[in-house]
């Protein structure tokens, strides 16, 4: 009697469970809210859903971490150019000059470039002249790109000058720095003695050119700072012409605005440091070239290198068109009742 009672009780229990399962299966399906569904989306298609996303709008192809932020790595950017000069000439012919201009203009202005000027012949005095001219070009027209310039000539400048005596003119550059007050292009009288001594020194030489480059701090609007930097350069040019009787034909004025700051800090001392003009005076010095000049091969090599921190790229095993991926996703959602 007891066994029969247990069997009947077990059958009743199973029937009750079946009825509960049937009721659950017949219950109305409740979709998730729009807000919850939005958290499952991958808007920038980096493989990370919005619920975990901490870095929006990462570019296509970037390698990201579990929170959708790009993984940064340092990469070297290298550029190389070989220039060919006419025999014993310092100036390039038109085609080679165009190649040099294109090379320098194509250097990304967002990078900090280290540039090396190199000659295959270590004892070539003409290379010294060419290097000087290239340095002048870099410092005047590409100063905001190039942060370091190296000249490779047998590890020492003196080795090159040992083969020079008299006959070719070598530029000798000297720099004078004058700082300005905030929003001013007037030269402080405290620089009077420095300017006088500077000019007196070079009046003893055969002056070829005077280059004055104006700079501003990072305060203010870019266009305003550009004009102000040029005004500062002109202020010294006018002083040299009127007070020191140096012809304007020798003077070149440039305004670099805020593009070449000495300090990026947002402090009073940094702003004061950046408000300046830099003066490069080029004199001509007579030298003689020994017989080694006959070995001039006309070649000068430029090597540019920048170390750039940028997002790592993902490896792709296969590629699907974006529209094809979206169609597959939509079909899956529809089939799933989403």
Number of C-alpha atoms within 10 A of each C-alpha: 5 6 8 8 9 11 11 10 11 11 10 11 11 11 10 12 11 11 11 12 11 11 11 11 10 9 9 8 9 6 9 9 8 8 8 11 13 13 14 13 15 17 16 17 15 23 16 21 19 20 14 13 21 14 15 14 13 17 13 11 14 19 19 20 15 12 17 24 19 19 13 15 11 12 13 10 14 14 16 12 14 14 14 15 19 13 14 18 14 18 14 17 12 9 10 15 15 11 15 18 12 11 15 19 13 10 20 12 14 9 17 18 24 17 23 17 21 20 21 16 17 14 21 27 26 23 29 21 19 22 20 18 15 16 18 18 14 18 16 16 14 17 17 19 23 21 16 13 16 14 19 16 20 15 10 10 12 11 15 18 15 12 17 24 13 13 12 16 13 21 20 14 15 14 13 13 15 19 21 20 14 13 15 14 22 13 17 12 7 9 12 11 10 13 18 13 11 15 15 12 10 14 13 9 12 12 17 15 18 22 19 26 24 33 31 35 26 21 13 11 10 14 10 14 23 19 16 23 27 22 20 28 25 22 17 22 21 16 14 19 15 12 9 14 10 18 12 14 10 15 19 16 20 21 23 23 25 25 17 19 20 16 15 12 11 11 10 10 10 16 22 16 19 22 27 25 29 18 21 21 22 22 21 16 16 14 14 13 18 15 10 14 17 11 14 19 18 21 17 18 15 19 17 21 19 21 14 16 12 13 19 16 16 12 9 7 5 5 7 7 7 9 9 10 11 11 11 10 11 13 11 12 11 9 8 8 8 11
